Amino acid sequence: MRRVAIAGAGLAGLTAAQELRRLGHDGEISMIGAERHRPYRRPPLSKEYLLDDTTDVALAGTDELSATWLLGHPATGLDLAGRRVRRGALPPVPFDALVIATGVRARTLPGAGELRGVVTLRGLDDALALRAALAGRPRVVVAGAGFLGSEVAATLRALDLPVTLVEPDSVPLRRPLGEQVGAIVAGLHRAHGVDLRLGRRVAGVTGAGRVERVHLDDGTALPADLLVVALGAEPETEWLRGCGLRLDHGVVVDHLGLAAPRVAAAGDVARRPSALLGGELVRVEHHGNALEQGAQAARALLGVAAPFDPVPSFWCHLYGHRLQSVGFTGAGYDLRLVTREPDGRFFAEYHRDGRLVGAVTAGFVRRLTACRRLLDEESRQPPMPPSGPSSMTGPPGTTSQGATGPVATR
Ligand SMILES: Cc1cc2nc3c(=O)[nH]c(=O)nc-3n(C[C@H](O)[C@H](O)[C@H](O)COP(=O)(O)OP(=O)(O)OC[C@H]3O[C@@H](n4cnc5c(N)ncnc54)[C@H](O)[C@@H]3O)c2cc1C
């Protein structure tokens, strides 16, 4: 294996490249990136990066890789039999082994058209544009109170900007964290001056060239200068359509991280079986998962990987609270709010069929560590059916969370 191509120059792609070098791969590594930037950290983009223009998000170690950086142009197709990644009119990139690490793309608001002042936040260029817009002290509407929308609302309140947060569900974060934890987050938003509109959807935007009003589905028109659309993300797999890999709300990989012989997928884009969930396919949009899967992809390509089933975890910053999780959390599981303190700290567990599958906390870190230990042990149990690329031809498993299976989004 001389030539490794890595499609997606983000965290998972970089980690795969670093692990390849660490394990002694001295052949070519081509990093194909749609963005013009070398890999950087996304978590600060919804947090300190919006507050402080000296925040450095660059990821270290890119110079030492001796990689060929093919940035600013996306991969547009995969010729699996011919072992080449296409890049539009540019020369294709031949490979002996491939890592697919193209992440996800932000959902947009249907019908928002080309109005200025309607933004999404996924990449560094988005964050630069958002930060520039904040200088005009806009009235902000945030559509979607998931992790990203909640975090952006909290950060903008730290700048003392007026923020209306619109969420169709009954509480923020209900799907990823459940009703009771979502209610705690709703309380935090309100206590910090966010105008929280629950059970409402953004139905449209109007303005002369730029956003002036955001319309909700109950007829309310909110005056606004900026609309941040935070409606979740879709796996970036368009470029793989028809290539022969199994695509099912992500690139489906086996317990080693392989989608086909010598083709691995890692990070937000990959969907893998989880032993903790009885072999169900999961896709995880968390920083830590990109690190773990990126390294696993390298090991799988070099033939030194052991079956792998990391327990996901995330963190999120809200008004000085650090929310942290381990395992699988969400409205699809049996939520037990174990502790709730008046100062905002809490600890919640998630169970399925009587078994602990996840936990989330603000403040009770030691308890969370204990849960992690337990879940790590559970995930090392072997009940997972073999699901190598050769056996991945059957219909997708359905799950308690719907036909696409659990998606641990941040
Ligand atoms: C604003 C923000 C805040 C976040 N905060 C947290 C947090 O606090 N905690 C946490 O756990 N997680 C957080 N996350 C999630 C975390 O950043 C992601 O899980 C992680 O970046 C995933 O890494 P990845 O390499 O799989 O994907 P990405 O980092 O998205 O990298 C994928 C790369 O592939 C490129 N690409 C896409 N299509 C193509 C193509 N066709 N050809 C070539 N390149 C392509 C993309 O441009 C991108 O550079 C946050 C994410 C965002 C956006």
Ligand as a Chemical Component Dictionary entry (heavy atoms), coordinates in Angstrom:
data_LIG
# 
_chem_comp.id                   LIG 
_chem_comp.type                 NON-POLYMER 
_chem_comp.pdbx_formal_charge   0 
_chem_comp.three_letter_code    LIG 
# 
loop_
_chem_comp_atom.comp_id 
_chem_comp_atom.atom_id 
_chem_comp_atom.alt_atom_id 
_chem_comp_atom.type_symbol 
_chem_comp_atom.charge 
_chem_comp_atom.model_Cartn_x 
_chem_comp_atom.model_Cartn_y 
_chem_comp_atom.model_Cartn_z 
_chem_comp_atom.pdbx_ordinal 
LIG C1  C1  C 0 -19.848 24.924 15.207 1  
LIG C2  C2  C 0 -19.578 23.532 15.701 2  
LIG C3  C3  C 0 -19.344 23.309 17.054 3  
LIG C4  C4  C 0 -19.085 22.025 17.526 4  
LIG N1  N1  N 0 -18.865 21.836 18.866 5  
LIG C5  C5  C 0 -18.623 20.587 19.332 6  
LIG C6  C6  C 0 -18.418 20.357 20.727 7  
LIG O1  O1  O 0 -18.451 21.277 21.530 8  
LIG N2  N2  N 0 -18.193 19.089 21.131 9  
LIG C7  C7  C 0 -18.161 18.021 20.259 10 
LIG O2  O2  O 0 -17.969 16.864 20.675 11 
LIG N3  N3  N 0 -18.355 18.210 18.930 12 
LIG C8  C8  C 0 -18.589 19.462 18.456 13 
LIG N4  N4  N 0 -18.809 19.663 17.115 14 
LIG C9  C9  C 0 -18.770 18.501 16.205 15 
LIG C10 C10 C 0 -17.347 18.183 15.762 16 
LIG O3  O3  O 0 -16.681 19.342 15.363 17 
LIG C11 C11 C 0 -17.415 17.186 14.614 18 
LIG O4  O4  O 0 -17.965 16.003 15.137 19 
LIG C12 C12 C 0 -16.060 16.914 13.992 20 
LIG O5  O5  O 0 -15.534 18.074 13.403 21 
LIG C13 C13 C 0 -16.195 15.827 12.934 22 
LIG O6  O6  O 0 -14.988 15.667 12.265 23 
LIG P1  P1  P 0 -14.974 15.080 10.790 24 
LIG O7  O7  O 0 -13.537 15.097 10.387 25 
LIG O8  O8  O 0 -15.741 13.843 10.721 26 
LIG O9  O9  O 0 -15.797 16.135 9.921  27 
LIG P2  P2  P 0 -15.449 17.627 9.610  28 
LIG O10 O10 O 0 -14.698 18.260 10.720 29 
LIG O11 O11 O 0 -16.722 18.265 9.179  30 
LIG O12 O12 O 0 -14.467 17.517 8.352  31 
LIG C14 C14 C 0 -14.919 17.081 7.103  32 
LIG C15 C15 C 0 -14.181 17.857 6.046  33 
LIG O13 O13 O 0 -14.492 17.310 4.775  34 
LIG C16 C16 C 0 -14.684 18.350 3.848  35 
LIG N5  N5  N 0 -15.485 17.861 2.745  36 
LIG C17 C17 C 0 -16.830 17.745 2.652  37 
LIG N6  N6  N 0 -17.172 17.230 1.450  38 
LIG C18 C18 C 0 -16.030 17.025 0.782  39 
LIG C19 C19 C 0 -15.724 16.498 -0.496 40 
LIG N7  N7  N 0 -16.676 16.071 -1.334 41 
LIG N8  N8  N 0 -14.421 16.423 -0.857 42 
LIG C20 C20 C 0 -13.443 16.811 -0.010 43 
LIG N9  N9  N 0 -13.685 17.340 1.213  44 
LIG C21 C21 C 0 -14.949 17.418 1.603  45 
LIG C22 C22 C 0 -15.365 19.416 4.670  46 
LIG O14 O14 O 0 -15.252 20.666 4.060  47 
LIG C23 C23 C 0 -14.596 19.318 5.983  48 
LIG O15 O15 O 0 -13.470 20.128 5.967  49 
LIG C24 C24 C 0 -19.067 20.938 16.621 50 
LIG C25 C25 C 0 -19.308 21.162 15.249 51 
LIG C26 C26 C 0 -19.562 22.448 14.794 52 
LIG C27 C27 C 0 -19.815 22.682 13.320 53 
# 
loop_
_chem_comp_bond.comp_id 
_chem_comp_bond.atom_id_1 
_chem_comp_bond.atom_id_2 
_chem_comp_bond.value_order 
_chem_comp_bond.pdbx_ordinal 
LIG C1  C2  SING 1  
LIG C2  C3  SING 2  
LIG C2  C26 DOUB 3  
LIG C3  C4  DOUB 4  
LIG C4  N1  SING 5  
LIG C4  C24 SING 6  
LIG N1  C5  DOUB 7  
LIG C5  C6  SING 8  
LIG C5  C8  SING 9  
LIG C6  O1  DOUB 10 
LIG C6  N2  SING 11 
LIG N2  C7  SING 12 
LIG C7  O2  DOUB 13 
LIG C7  N3  SING 14 
LIG N3  C8  DOUB 15 
LIG C8  N4  SING 16 
LIG N4  C9  SING 17 
LIG N4  C24 SING 18 
LIG C9  C10 SING 19 
LIG C10 O3  SING 20 
LIG C10 C11 SING 21 
LIG C11 O4  SING 22 
LIG C11 C12 SING 23 
LIG C12 O5  SING 24 
LIG C12 C13 SING 25 
LIG C13 O6  SING 26 
LIG O6  P1  SING 27 
LIG P1  O7  DOUB 28 
LIG P1  O8  SING 29 
LIG P1  O9  SING 30 
LIG O9  P2  SING 31 
LIG P2  O10 DOUB 32 
LIG P2  O11 SING 33 
LIG P2  O12 SING 34 
LIG O12 C14 SING 35 
LIG C14 C15 SING 36 
LIG C15 O13 SING 37 
LIG C15 C23 SING 38 
LIG O13 C16 SING 39 
LIG C16 N5  SING 40 
LIG C16 C22 SING 41 
LIG N5  C17 SING 42 
LIG N5  C21 SING 43 
LIG C17 N6  DOUB 44 
LIG N6  C18 SING 45 
LIG C18 C19 SING 46 
LIG C18 C21 DOUB 47 
LIG C19 N7  SING 48 
LIG C19 N8  DOUB 49 
LIG N8  C20 SING 50 
LIG C20 N9  DOUB 51 
LIG N9  C21 SING 52 
LIG C22 O14 SING 53 
LIG C22 C23 SING 54 
LIG C23 O15 SING 55 
LIG C24 C25 DOUB 56 
LIG C25 C26 SING 57 
LIG C26 C27 SING 58 
# 
